[in-house]
Amino acid sequence: MSASSLLPYAQAVGTIAAALGLWISAYQAWRGRKVATLQHLQEFMKAMNEREAALSATKDDLAKQRHAFVEFMNFLEIYAAAVNTKLLVGVAREIVEDKIVDSIVEVMITPQWHDDIEQSIRSPTTYTHLGRFIRKRRPAINSQADAARKLANAA
């Protein structure tokens, strides 16, 4: 048997090996994305908890509380932008979207924050992504806010 007669077999084996390598690379990339998504969700929840805790911890100092609230609103703006521009997908998008909606409802039913929101608007582009997020989900937000108000009144 000559080397030239083995060439088709070598090419077939090389093609199979390349295909297998491509599949393994694709699988690793897919798994990497899953891990990265989980890490981003954990970071989001940690950062959200920190901002909520900062709001609670500053109840006795109005200036600090206002600063914590503006930071909270800026945080919501960033993640609203991520949802609006489809930077987040799948379950990550669902979880972040639900948490933003919950936060918006809390702000809506707490009138003390309304003036702080107006005072924190520095330009026509302040909170534009949050505004777009709210407009797209207005019925769900209003429904949830109504339910929250009823629950608060019943208590």
CNS distance restraints for C-alpha pairs under 8 A (distance, minus, plus):
assign (resid   1 and name CA) (resid   5 and name CA) 6.61 0.50 0.50
assign (resid   1 and name CA) (resid   6 and name CA) 7.71 0.50 0.50
assign (resid   2 and name CA) (resid   6 and name CA) 6.89 0.50 0.50
assign (resid   3 and name CA) (resid   7 and name CA) 6.58 0.50 0.50
assign (resid   6 and name CA) (resid  10 and name CA) 6.29 0.50 0.50
assign (resid   7 and name CA) (resid  11 and name CA) 6.12 0.50 0.50
assign (resid   8 and name CA) (resid  12 and name CA) 6.17 0.50 0.50
assign (resid   9 and name CA) (resid  13 and name CA) 6.16 0.50 0.50
assign (resid  10 and name CA) (resid  14 and name CA) 6.00 0.50 0.50
assign (resid  11 and name CA) (resid  15 and name CA) 6.05 0.50 0.50
assign (resid  12 and name CA) (resid  16 and name CA) 6.21 0.50 0.50
assign (resid  13 and name CA) (resid  17 and name CA) 6.10 0.50 0.50
assign (resid  14 and name CA) (resid  18 and name CA) 6.08 0.50 0.50
assign (resid  15 and name CA) (resid  19 and name CA) 6.12 0.50 0.50
assign (resid  16 and name CA) (resid  20 and name CA) 6.08 0.50 0.50
assign (resid  17 and name CA) (resid  21 and name CA) 6.08 0.50 0.50
assign (resid  18 and name CA) (resid  22 and name CA) 6.12 0.50 0.50
assign (resid  19 and name CA) (resid  23 and name CA) 6.18 0.50 0.50
assign (resid  20 and name CA) (resid  24 and name CA) 6.19 0.50 0.50
assign (resid  21 and name CA) (resid  25 and name CA) 6.14 0.50 0.50
assign (resid  22 and name CA) (resid  26 and name CA) 6.14 0.50 0.50
assign (resid  23 and name CA) (resid  27 and name CA) 6.13 0.50 0.50
assign (resid  24 and name CA) (resid  28 and name CA) 6.16 0.50 0.50
assign (resid  25 and name CA) (resid  29 and name CA) 6.15 0.50 0.50
assign (resid  26 and name CA) (resid  30 and name CA) 6.14 0.50 0.50
assign (resid  27 and name CA) (resid  31 and name CA) 6.17 0.50 0.50
assign (resid  28 and name CA) (resid  32 and name CA) 5.97 0.50 0.50
assign (resid  29 and name CA) (resid  33 and name CA) 6.21 0.50 0.50
assign (resid  30 and name CA) (resid  34 and name CA) 6.42 0.50 0.50
assign (resid  31 and name CA) (resid  35 and name CA) 6.31 0.50 0.50
assign (resid  32 and name CA) (resid  36 and name CA) 6.08 0.50 0.50
assign (resid  33 and name CA) (resid  37 and name CA) 6.02 0.50 0.50
assign (resid  34 and name CA) (resid  38 and name CA) 6.35 0.50 0.50
assign (resid  35 and name CA) (resid  39 and name CA) 6.23 0.50 0.50
assign (resid  36 and name CA) (resid  40 and name CA) 6.12 0.50 0.50
assign (resid  37 and name CA) (resid  41 and name CA) 6.20 0.50 0.50
assign (resid  37 and name CA) (resid  92 and name CA) 6.65 0.50 0.50
assign (resid  38 and name CA) (resid  42 and name CA) 6.19 0.50 0.50
assign (resid  38 and name CA) (resid  92 and name CA) 7.79 0.50 0.50
assign (resid  39 and name CA) (resid  43 and name CA) 6.14 0.50 0.50
assign (resid  40 and name CA) (resid  44 and name CA) 6.01 0.50 0.50
assign (resid  41 and name CA) (resid  45 and name CA) 6.14 0.50 0.50
assign (resid  41 and name CA) (resid  92 and name CA) 6.30 0.50 0.50
assign (resid  41 and name CA) (resid  96 and name CA) 7.81 0.50 0.50
assign (resid  42 and name CA) (resid  46 and name CA) 6.08 0.50 0.50
assign (resid  43 and name CA) (resid  47 and name CA) 6.02 0.50 0.50
assign (resid  44 and name CA) (resid  48 and name CA) 6.00 0.50 0.50
assign (resid  44 and name CA) (resid  96 and name CA) 7.80 0.50 0.50
assign (resid  45 and name CA) (resid  49 and name CA) 6.01 0.50 0.50
assign (resid  46 and name CA) (resid  50 and name CA) 6.18 0.50 0.50
assign (resid  47 and name CA) (resid  51 and name CA) 6.27 0.50 0.50
assign (resid  48 and name CA) (resid  52 and name CA) 6.16 0.50 0.50
assign (resid  48 and name CA) (resid  72 and name CA) 7.96 0.50 0.50
assign (resid  48 and name CA) (resid  75 and name CA) 7.95 0.50 0.50
assign (resid  49 and name CA) (resid  53 and name CA) 5.95 0.50 0.50
assign (resid  50 and name CA) (resid  54 and name CA) 6.08 0.50 0.50
assign (resid  51 and name CA) (resid  55 and name CA) 6.36 0.50 0.50
assign (resid  51 and name CA) (resid  68 and name CA) 6.93 0.50 0.50
assign (resid  51 and name CA) (resid  71 and name CA) 7.38 0.50 0.50
assign (resid  51 and name CA) (resid  72 and name CA) 5.68 0.50 0.50
assign (resid  52 and name CA) (resid  56 and name CA) 6.42 0.50 0.50
assign (resid  52 and name CA) (resid  72 and name CA) 7.42 0.50 0.50
assign (resid  53 and name CA) (resid  57 and name CA) 5.98 0.50 0.50
assign (resid  54 and name CA) (resid  58 and name CA) 6.29 0.50 0.50
assign (resid  54 and name CA) (resid  65 and name CA) 7.72 0.50 0.50
assign (resid  54 and name CA) (resid  68 and name CA) 5.99 0.50 0.50
assign (resid  55 and name CA) (resid  59 and name CA) 6.96 0.50 0.50
assign (resid  55 and name CA) (resid  65 and name CA) 5.80 0.50 0.50
assign (resid  55 and name CA) (resid  68 and name CA) 5.53 0.50 0.50
assign (resid  55 and name CA) (resid  69 and name CA) 6.32 0.50 0.50
assign (resid  58 and name CA) (resid  62 and name CA) 7.16 0.50 0.50
assign (resid  58 and name CA) (resid  64 and name CA) 5.86 0.50 0.50
assign (resid  58 and name CA) (resid  65 and name CA) 4.84 0.50 0.50
assign (resid  58 and name CA) (resid  68 and name CA) 7.73 0.50 0.50
assign (resid  59 and name CA) (resid  65 and name CA) 6.17 0.50 0.50
assign (resid  60 and name CA) (resid  65 and name CA) 7.95 0.50 0.50
assign (resid  61 and name CA) (resid  65 and name CA) 6.01 0.50 0.50
assign (resid  62 and name CA) (resid  66 and name CA) 5.97 0.50 0.50
assign (resid  63 and name CA) (resid  67 and name CA) 6.27 0.50 0.50
assign (resid  64 and name CA) (resid  68 and name CA) 6.11 0.50 0.50
assign (resid  65 and name CA) (resid  69 and name CA) 6.07 0.50 0.50
assign (resid  66 and name CA) (resid  70 and name CA) 6.21 0.50 0.50
assign (resid  66 and name CA) (resid 116 and name CA) 6.80 0.50 0.50
assign (resid  67 and name CA) (resid  71 and name CA) 6.25 0.50 0.50
assign (resid  68 and name CA) (resid  72 and name CA) 6.12 0.50 0.50
assign (resid  69 and name CA) (resid  73 and name CA) 6.19 0.50 0.50
assign (resid  69 and name CA) (resid 116 and name CA) 7.89 0.50 0.50
assign (resid  70 and name CA) (resid  74 and name CA) 6.13 0.50 0.50
assign (resid  70 and name CA) (resid 116 and name CA) 7.69 0.50 0.50
assign (resid  70 and name CA) (resid 117 and name CA) 7.51 0.50 0.50
assign (resid  70 and name CA) (resid 120 and name CA) 6.70 0.50 0.50
assign (resid  71 and name CA) (resid  75 and name CA) 6.13 0.50 0.50
assign (resid  72 and name CA) (resid  76 and name CA) 6.31 0.50 0.50
assign (resid  73 and name CA) (resid  77 and name CA) 6.15 0.50 0.50
assign (resid  74 and name CA) (resid  78 and name CA) 6.32 0.50 0.50
assign (resid  74 and name CA) (resid 127 and name CA) 7.60 0.50 0.50
assign (resid  75 and name CA) (resid  79 and name CA) 6.49 0.50 0.50
assign (resid  76 and name CA) (resid  80 and name CA) 5.89 0.50 0.50
assign (resid  76 and name CA) (resid 100 and name CA) 6.50 0.50 0.50
assign (resid  76 and name CA) (resid 130 and name CA) 6.97 0.50 0.50
assign (resid  77 and name CA) (resid  81 and name CA) 6.11 0.50 0.50
assign (resid  77 and name CA) (resid 127 and name CA) 5.79 0.50 0.50
assign (resid  77 and name CA) (resid 128 and name CA) 7.75 0.50 0.50
assign (resid  77 and name CA) (resid 129 and name CA) 5.90 0.50 0.50
assign (resid  77 and name CA) (resid 130 and name CA) 5.10 0.50 0.50
assign (resid  78 and name CA) (resid  82 and name CA) 6.39 0.50 0.50
assign (resid  78 and name CA) (resid 129 and name CA) 7.76 0.50 0.50
assign (resid  79 and name CA) (resid  83 and name CA) 6.21 0.50 0.50
assign (resid  79 and name CA) (resid  96 and name CA) 7.38 0.50 0.50
assign (resid  79 and name CA) (resid 100 and name CA) 7.87 0.50 0.50
assign (resid  80 and name CA) (resid  84 and name CA) 5.96 0.50 0.50
assign (resid  80 and name CA) (resid  97 and name CA) 7.68 0.50 0.50
assign (resid  80 and name CA) (resid 100 and name CA) 7.37 0.50 0.50
assign (resid  80 and name CA) (resid 129 and name CA) 5.66 0.50 0.50
assign (resid  80 and name CA) (resid 130 and name CA) 5.36 0.50 0.50
assign (resid  80 and name CA) (resid 133 and name CA) 6.03 0.50 0.50
assign (resid  81 and name CA) (resid  85 and name CA) 6.00 0.50 0.50
assign (resid  81 and name CA) (resid 129 and name CA) 5.09 0.50 0.50
assign (resid  81 and name CA) (resid 130 and name CA) 7.12 0.50 0.50
assign (resid  81 and name CA) (resid 133 and name CA) 7.99 0.50 0.50
assign (resid  82 and name CA) (resid  86 and name CA) 6.04 0.50 0.50
assign (resid  82 and name CA) (resid  87 and name CA) 4.97 0.50 0.50
assign (resid  82 and name CA) (resid  88 and name CA) 6.19 0.50 0.50
assign (resid  83 and name CA) (resid  87 and name CA) 6.15 0.50 0.50
assign (resid  83 and name CA) (resid  88 and name CA) 5.83 0.50 0.50
assign (resid  83 and name CA) (resid  93 and name CA) 6.41 0.50 0.50
assign (resid  83 and name CA) (resid  96 and name CA) 7.80 0.50 0.50
assign (resid  83 and name CA) (resid  97 and name CA) 6.95 0.50 0.50
assign (resid  83 and name CA) (resid 133 and name CA) 7.94 0.50 0.50
assign (resid  84 and name CA) (resid 129 and name CA) 7.07 0.50 0.50
assign (resid  84 and name CA) (resid 132 and name CA) 7.66 0.50 0.50
assign (resid  84 and name CA) (resid 133 and name CA) 6.56 0.50 0.50
assign (resid  88 and name CA) (resid  92 and name CA) 6.06 0.50 0.50
assign (resid  88 and name CA) (resid  93 and name CA) 4.90 0.50 0.50
assign (resid  89 and name CA) (resid  93 and name CA) 4.89 0.50 0.50
assign (resid  89 and name CA) (resid  94 and name CA) 7.82 0.50 0.50
assign (resid  90 and name CA) (resid  94 and name CA) 6.53 0.50 0.50
assign (resid  91 and name CA) (resid  95 and name CA) 6.13 0.50 0.50
assign (resid  92 and name CA) (resid  96 and name CA) 6.14 0.50 0.50
assign (resid  93 and name CA) (resid  97 and name CA) 5.82 0.50 0.50
assign (resid  94 and name CA) (resid  98 and name CA) 6.06 0.50 0.50
assign (resid  95 and name CA) (resid  99 and name CA) 6.22 0.50 0.50
assign (resid  96 and name CA) (resid 100 and name CA) 6.13 0.50 0.50
assign (resid  97 and name CA) (resid 101 and name CA) 6.19 0.50 0.50
assign (resid  98 and name CA) (resid 102 and name CA) 6.17 0.50 0.50
assign (resid  99 and name CA) (resid 103 and name CA) 6.15 0.50 0.50
assign (resid 100 and name CA) (resid 104 and name CA) 6.11 0.50 0.50
assign (resid 101 and name CA) (resid 105 and name CA) 6.18 0.50 0.50
assign (resid 101 and name CA) (resid 141 and name CA) 6.34 0.50 0.50
assign (resid 102 and name CA) (resid 106 and name CA) 6.30 0.50 0.50
assign (resid 103 and name CA) (resid 107 and name CA) 6.29 0.50 0.50
assign (resid 104 and name CA) (resid 108 and name CA) 6.08 0.50 0.50
assign (resid 104 and name CA) (resid 141 and name CA) 7.56 0.50 0.50
assign (resid 105 and name CA) (resid 109 and name CA) 6.23 0.50 0.50
assign (resid 105 and name CA) (resid 141 and name CA) 6.32 0.50 0.50
assign (resid 105 and name CA) (resid 142 and name CA) 7.79 0.50 0.50
assign (resid 105 and name CA) (resid 144 and name CA) 6.84 0.50 0.50
assign (resid 105 and name CA) (resid 145 and name CA) 5.26 0.50 0.50
assign (resid 105 and name CA) (resid 148 and name CA) 7.99 0.50 0.50
assign (resid 106 and name CA) (resid 110 and name CA) 6.23 0.50 0.50
assign (resid 106 and name CA) (resid 145 and name CA) 7.68 0.50 0.50
assign (resid 107 and name CA) (resid 111 and name CA) 7.38 0.50 0.50
assign (resid 107 and name CA) (resid 113 and name CA) 6.40 0.50 0.50
assign (resid 107 and name CA) (resid 114 and name CA) 7.64 0.50 0.50
assign (resid 108 and name CA) (resid 114 and name CA) 7.75 0.50 0.50
assign (resid 108 and name CA) (resid 145 and name CA) 7.14 0.50 0.50
assign (resid 109 and name CA) (resid 145 and name CA) 6.68 0.50 0.50
assign (resid 109 and name CA) (resid 148 and name CA) 7.75 0.50 0.50
assign (resid 109 and name CA) (resid 149 and name CA) 6.82 0.50 0.50
assign (resid 110 and name CA) (resid 114 and name CA) 7.67 0.50 0.50
assign (resid 111 and name CA) (resid 115 and name CA) 7.95 0.50 0.50
assign (resid 112 and name CA) (resid 116 and name CA) 7.57 0.50 0.50
assign (resid 113 and name CA) (resid 117 and name CA) 6.23 0.50 0.50
assign (resid 114 and name CA) (resid 118 and name CA) 6.51 0.50 0.50
assign (resid 115 and name CA) (resid 119 and name CA) 6.16 0.50 0.50
assign (resid 116 and name CA) (resid 120 and name CA) 6.05 0.50 0.50
assign (resid 117 and name CA) (resid 121 and name CA) 6.56 0.50 0.50
assign (resid 121 and name CA) (resid 126 and name CA) 5.50 0.50 0.50
assign (resid 121 and name CA) (resid 127 and name CA) 7.59 0.50 0.50
assign (resid 122 and name CA) (resid 126 and name CA) 6.30 0.50 0.50
assign (resid 124 and name CA) (resid 128 and name CA) 7.82 0.50 0.50
assign (resid 127 and name CA) (resid 131 and name CA) 6.07 0.50 0.50
assign (resid 128 and name CA) (resid 132 and name CA) 6.20 0.50 0.50
assign (resid 129 and name CA) (resid 133 and name CA) 6.03 0.50 0.50
assign (resid 130 and name CA) (resid 134 and name CA) 6.13 0.50 0.50
assign (resid 131 and name CA) (resid 135 and name CA) 6.17 0.50 0.50
assign (resid 132 and name CA) (resid 136 and name CA) 6.33 0.50 0.50
assign (resid 133 and name CA) (resid 137 and name CA) 6.50 0.50 0.50
assign (resid 134 and name CA) (resid 138 and name CA) 5.51 0.50 0.50
assign (resid 134 and name CA) (resid 141 and name CA) 7.54 0.50 0.50
assign (resid 137 and name CA) (resid 141 and name CA) 6.12 0.50 0.50
assign (resid 138 and name CA) (resid 142 and name CA) 5.97 0.50 0.50
assign (resid 139 and name CA) (resid 143 and name CA) 6.07 0.50 0.50
assign (resid 140 and name CA) (resid 144 and name CA) 6.10 0.50 0.50
assign (resid 141 and name CA) (resid 145 and name CA) 6.02 0.50 0.50
assign (resid 142 and name CA) (resid 146 and name CA) 6.06 0.50 0.50
assign (resid 143 and name CA) (resid 147 and name CA) 6.29 0.50 0.50
assign (resid 144 and name CA) (resid 148 and name CA) 6.15 0.50 0.50
assign (resid 145 and name CA) (resid 149 and name CA) 6.12 0.50 0.50
assign (resid 146 and name CA) (resid 150 and name CA) 6.22 0.50 0.50
assign (resid 147 and name CA) (resid 151 and name CA) 6.16 0.50 0.50
assign (resid 148 and name CA) (resid 152 and name CA) 6.11 0.50 0.50
assign (resid 149 and name CA) (resid 153 and name CA) 6.09 0.50 0.50
assign (resid 150 and name CA) (resid 154 and name CA) 6.09 0.50 0.50
assign (resid 151 and name CA) (resid 155 and name CA) 6.37 0.50 0.50
